[in-house]
Structure formats: C-alpha cells, structure tokens
Amino acid sequence: MKQNYKTLFENHLKSLYAKPLDQTLDEAMMYSLLAGGKRIRPVLLFSTLELLQVDPKKGLSVATAIEMIHTYSLIHDDLPAMDDDDYRRGKLTNHKVFGEAVAILAGDGLLTDSFAQISKDESLNLEQRIQLITLISEAAGTRGMVGGQMLDIKAEESELTLEELKRVHRHKTGDLIKACFVCAGFIAEQPTDVLKQLSEIGQRFGLIFQIKDDILDVEGNFEQMGKAVGSDENNAKSTYVSLLGLEGAKEAMQTLNKETLELISSLNGDHSALNDLLQYIISREK
Amino acid sequence: MKQNYKTLFENHLKSLYAKPLDQTLDEAMMYSLLAGGKRIRPVLLFSTLELLQVDPKKGLSVATAIEMIHTYSLIHDDLPAMDDDDYRRGKLTNHKVFGEAVAILAGDGLLTDSFAQISKDESLNLEQRIQLITLISEAAGTRGMVGGQMLDIKAEESELTLEELKRVHRHKTGDLIKACFVCAGFIAEQPTDVLKQLSEIGQRFGLIFQIKDDILDVEGNFEQMGKAVGSDENNAKSTYVSLLGLEGAKEAMQTLNKETLELISSLNGDHSALNDLLQYIISREK
C-alpha cells in the first residue's frame, strides 16, 4: 500500500514544472525532487487520510507542497555555508551538480511555488486551503523548521541537555512531520479533539524519526545511507545516542513506539497503514 | 501621504517577530527588514488602494508579505555565491554581519513566514486570501521573480537583445511590482477589467523602475545609492543604458511614463497618490 502511494506521488511529481521559464532551474529542482527520497512525509499524510477514511488522492497537493519544502530544506542544508555535504541519497548534492547560485535559487523556487500548489487546489474548500497554508507556513518557518535549523547550527557550539536536544528536533524535523498528520485532519475535516490527537501522534513520529536517524548515524554505512555516516560523532555533535547511549536511545524509541501505537488505536478507522509505517520507520536501515 | 504610509508600515514591521524562537535569527531578519529600504512595493499597494477608495490599512498584511519576500530576495542575492555584495542601502549586507548560514536561513524564514501573514489576516475574506497567496506565490516563484533571477545569472554570460533584457526584468523585478497593483485590486474586490488595467499599469511601473535603476547605475554615486555603482558597466552587463544609450533609456522611460499616466487616469478615483509615486520613481536619486 505504502509503495502504491509512493508511485502515485512520484508520477505526480514528474508532472510538475512542465513549462519552464528557465530549463536549468527546472532541472535543478527536479534533480532533487526526484533524487529517490523515502517520501516519508507524503506517505504519512496519505496513510493518515486512509485511516480517516478519506481518499488519499485528496492529499496530493498538500503532500507535494510538503515534499517541495522538505526538498528545498535539504538543498539549502547541504550548501557549503551550511553542512557542506557532497552526497545526499547516494547522489551528488544539488550545488555539486548545478553550482551554488542555482542551488540557492532552486531551493527558493521550490519553497515559493509550494504554496500555490495548495492555494490552487480546488478539490479543497477555501477554508481548508487557508488552514493548510497557515499550518505549513508556520511549521516550516522561523517558529518551526527554519528556527530549528538555526538552533541546530548554534547547538554545534555547545553540548546540549536532553531537553535542549528535543527542542532542536521538535522544530528542525518535528514540526513538518507533525504538520503531515494535522494537514490530514484538516483535509478530512476532523473536529478539534481529533486534530489534537493527530498532533500528539505526529509529534511522537517526529521524535522517533530523529532518534532512528541518530542510531543509523552510528550503525549504518555509506552504501545503505547514501551519505556520510559517523558524522555526528566526528563533529562531537549532541545526539540521542551521545546523550542516552545506543541502548538508551533504542529504549526511548521503543517507549515512544508503544505510546504512538496506543494513540493511533484510539482513533476510529483502519490503523494498519499507519502502524505499518511506524514499524517501517523504526526498522529502516537507511 | 507617501511618508505617512511608510511610517505606518514601518511601525507595523517593528511589531513582527516579538517572540523569538532564536534571537539571532530574528535579529538577522529584522536587520534587513529595517535597513531603510524605500518601501516602494508597500507604498505602491497603499496608493493603489487609496485610488480604489479602500482604507490602505486593509493592505497591511499583504504589503508586509511582499516586503518580506523582497527583503529575502535581496539577502540571498547579496550572498557570495550570487552577486557577492558587501553593502546594501549603505549598510553591510546580511551575510557580512551574521555570516552566510544565518543569512540563508533569514531569507528562507522571511519567505516562509510571509504566507502566514496573509493567510491569518481575518480582515480579508477566504477567497481574497487565496487569490492573494496564489498571485504572490506565482509572482515570486520559479515562473516569476526566482525564474527572473535565474535568467539574470545566465544573462551575465552573453549580450542580450532588448527583448531578452525585458524578459529578464519582467520576471526578476517586474512580476512582484505588478503583483502589488493586482493585489490591491483583489483587496478592493475589483472586476476583471479593472484587474487587467491594474496589471498593465503594474507592468509599466516595473519597467520604469528597472530603467531608472540602470540610469542610476551610471549617473548615481555611492553616497546617494548606499551601494556600489557603475557595477553594470564593469561587469559588461546588458542594461537599458548599454542597449539604448543614456538618452535612449531616458526617452524610453518618458514614453512609458506617459502611457502609465494615461492608464492611471482611466481608473475611477483620486489619481494623485499614484501619479506622485510615479514621478518619485522617475526622479529619485537613489
């Protein structure tokens, strides 16, 4: 099922940017959009819609917008002035192929265009579109993802407490992952209590995702990951593993897993797609 | 009158970012937002609203969003990988003060946050907010401003024809300036024919603005401009002056001025604020 969503979604992505103003800019955006990501965020959105008994296709524009935003953030994150990474998902990073100026513009373009994806989707009513745009702008903006990236940059200068580390990741990766769940709630026109429940589930998914990332940075290898591993330890960066130990991080992830499964089971509907996805995130090897 | 709008607007800008997630990021954004720009775009929007007999305050959120987008584009444009400028408006550029990583994030943050400015403005109805977000996302995105910046980068490699130069500027600076006029039309709930008229006026304003910029690059000086002048000639960059000559560029600007005044006079309302603004743009010395 997850694979079907991924295929549906990737076919949709390929249809974007059909009429270029500039060919190079479009190539640069499509290079990173189609670089073989896991599509975790879109699939989270589609799976949550399935649980809420809404046709996942109704989430296509929002999933696209979120993936465009996620992709822009990776392009900018990889820049020499930021993480200075040469590889991402086993391929050269955007600026290594197209140069820094184009990479900056490709990121800016994906981010800017993402909002029109939602605002022009007439299968959603006006109120839904406004709710979704507000949520995504805030989750991705300076009180969300961008703010979290800033906290992350500062964190490199000092050792963090567990609470400080959680704060970094709650914003840097958590807010946009959480937004996938709440967006599904908006699309399915759910009442406030369900939205709150979805937000709680999303927050835990974000945390689990990050803890697993930190574990993989220790246990993974370049071939599986498609990017440099062990970089956290080399950079003396605070991670869940450095603060809790490898076993401690795995235990924390399992505790969150249990909580999340309970929260999911309290929602009405077929929980299987979302439960499967949670297990995939926890057991993934890249 | 123009000065009043500017003061109203700047007081509003100062109220943004009152609750920082990260102090440095907010400082970096505010540094560039409050760096003493001319506020041409907000004042164009307010003046058009005045002509259309709508309280200019109703355009505050949209003016803020557009100025945030304009500001982000300057921050990214000044980066070493782009134009590599040290000064802007007589002050050090963002990355010279805060470093490249923060400047990239400050730009990303301003851009992302700009959409929530509009989506959360309850003084506009849902349809207006969706129209405005679509228009601004498209005017600033890869088919608008970002695409134009890409064309501009490529243009540095070759000599342009007048038509090619117009195409660069129609997108790079023109689309967002034109959007100010059409946004005012949406806020004032104007019919299609007036929206079309506003778009025609906006397109000419954008062109006039750019021709004047090219003239100032030849005739201005650092003290007035607050940035390096003569840079176009040093870079052998195609400009209206290089293609038409200084007198030819001035004539083209006067022809457009006449056309624009006629278009403005065909709209119902008090034309003085917009006419004054046009004369200000044409006669400005920085």
HADDOCK unambig.tbl for C-alpha pairs under 7 A between the chains (distance, minus, plus):
assign (segid A and resid 21 and name CA) (segid B and resid 143 and name CA) 5.82 0.50 0.50
assign (segid A and resid 21 and name CA) (segid B and resid 147 and name CA) 6.23 0.50 0.50
assign (segid A and resid 22 and name CA) (segid B and resid 147 and name CA) 6.42 0.50 0.50
assign (segid A and resid 22 and name CA) (segid B and resid 151 and name CA) 6.74 0.50 0.50
assign (segid A and resid 25 and name CA) (segid B and resid 150 and name CA) 6.87 0.50 0.50
assign (segid A and resid 81 and name CA) (segid B and resid 100 and name CA) 5.83 0.50 0.50
assign (segid A and resid 81 and name CA) (segid B and resid 101 and name CA) 5.29 0.50 0.50
assign (segid A and resid 82 and name CA) (segid B and resid 101 and name CA) 5.38 0.50 0.50
assign (segid A and resid 100 and name CA) (segid B and resid 81 and name CA) 5.83 0.50 0.50
assign (segid A and resid 101 and name CA) (segid B and resid 81 and name CA) 5.30 0.50 0.50
assign (segid A and resid 101 and name CA) (segid B and resid 82 and name CA) 5.39 0.50 0.50
assign (segid A and resid 105 and name CA) (segid B and resid 146 and name CA) 6.34 0.50 0.50
assign (segid A and resid 109 and name CA) (segid B and resid 141 and name CA) 5.18 0.50 0.50
assign (segid A and resid 109 and name CA) (segid B and resid 142 and name CA) 5.05 0.50 0.50
assign (segid A and resid 109 and name CA) (segid B and resid 146 and name CA) 5.95 0.50 0.50
assign (segid A and resid 112 and name CA) (segid B and resid 137 and name CA) 5.55 0.50 0.50
assign (segid A and resid 112 and name CA) (segid B and resid 140 and name CA) 6.70 0.50 0.50
assign (segid A and resid 112 and name CA) (segid B and resid 141 and name CA) 5.10 0.50 0.50
assign (segid A and resid 113 and name CA) (segid B and resid 137 and name CA) 5.76 0.50 0.50
assign (segid A and resid 113 and name CA) (segid B and resid 138 and name CA) 6.58 0.50 0.50
assign (segid A and resid 113 and name CA) (segid B and resid 141 and name CA) 5.33 0.50 0.50
assign (segid A and resid 113 and name CA) (segid B and resid 142 and name CA) 6.88 0.50 0.50
assign (segid A and resid 115 and name CA) (segid B and resid 137 and name CA) 6.23 0.50 0.50
assign (segid A and resid 116 and name CA) (segid B and resid 133 and name CA) 6.98 0.50 0.50
assign (segid A and resid 116 and name CA) (segid B and resid 134 and name CA) 4.99 0.50 0.50
assign (segid A and resid 116 and name CA) (segid B and resid 137 and name CA) 5.64 0.50 0.50
assign (segid A and resid 116 and name CA) (segid B and resid 138 and name CA) 6.80 0.50 0.50
assign (segid A and resid 119 and name CA) (segid B and resid 130 and name CA) 5.69 0.50 0.50
assign (segid A and resid 119 and name CA) (segid B and resid 133 and name CA) 6.80 0.50 0.50
assign (segid A and resid 119 and name CA) (segid B and resid 134 and name CA) 5.76 0.50 0.50
assign (segid A and resid 120 and name CA) (segid B and resid 134 and name CA) 6.77 0.50 0.50
assign (segid A and resid 126 and name CA) (segid B and resid 126 and name CA) 5.94 0.50 0.50
assign (segid A and resid 126 and name CA) (segid B and resid 127 and name CA) 6.44 0.50 0.50
assign (segid A and resid 127 and name CA) (segid B and resid 126 and name CA) 6.44 0.50 0.50
assign (segid A and resid 130 and name CA) (segid B and resid 119 and name CA) 5.68 0.50 0.50
assign (segid A and resid 133 and name CA) (segid B and resid 116 and name CA) 6.98 0.50 0.50
assign (segid A and resid 133 and name CA) (segid B and resid 119 and name CA) 6.79 0.50 0.50
assign (segid A and resid 134 and name CA) (segid B and resid 116 and name CA) 4.99 0.50 0.50
assign (segid A and resid 134 and name CA) (segid B and resid 119 and name CA) 5.76 0.50 0.50
assign (segid A and resid 134 and name CA) (segid B and resid 120 and name CA) 6.77 0.50 0.50
assign (segid A and resid 137 and name CA) (segid B and resid 112 and name CA) 5.56 0.50 0.50
assign (segid A and resid 137 and name CA) (segid B and resid 113 and name CA) 5.76 0.50 0.50
assign (segid A and resid 137 and name CA) (segid B and resid 115 and name CA) 6.23 0.50 0.50
assign (segid A and resid 137 and name CA) (segid B and resid 116 and name CA) 5.63 0.50 0.50
assign (segid A and resid 138 and name CA) (segid B and resid 113 and name CA) 6.57 0.50 0.50
assign (segid A and resid 138 and name CA) (segid B and resid 116 and name CA) 6.77 0.50 0.50
assign (segid A and resid 140 and name CA) (segid B and resid 112 and name CA) 6.69 0.50 0.50
assign (segid A and resid 141 and name CA) (segid B and resid 109 and name CA) 5.18 0.50 0.50
assign (segid A and resid 141 and name CA) (segid B and resid 112 and name CA) 5.09 0.50 0.50
assign (segid A and resid 141 and name CA) (segid B and resid 113 and name CA) 5.32 0.50 0.50
assign (segid A and resid 142 and name CA) (segid B and resid 109 and name CA) 5.05 0.50 0.50
assign (segid A and resid 142 and name CA) (segid B and resid 113 and name CA) 6.88 0.50 0.50
assign (segid A and resid 143 and name CA) (segid B and resid 21 and name CA) 5.83 0.50 0.50
assign (segid A and resid 146 and name CA) (segid B and resid 105 and name CA) 6.35 0.50 0.50
assign (segid A and resid 146 and name CA) (segid B and resid 109 and name CA) 5.94 0.50 0.50
assign (segid A and resid 147 and name CA) (segid B and resid 21 and name CA) 6.23 0.50 0.50
assign (segid A and resid 147 and name CA) (segid B and resid 22 and name CA) 6.42 0.50 0.50
assign (segid A and resid 150 and name CA) (segid B and resid 25 and name CA) 6.88 0.50 0.50
assign (segid A and resid 151 and name CA) (segid B and resid 22 and name CA) 6.73 0.50 0.50
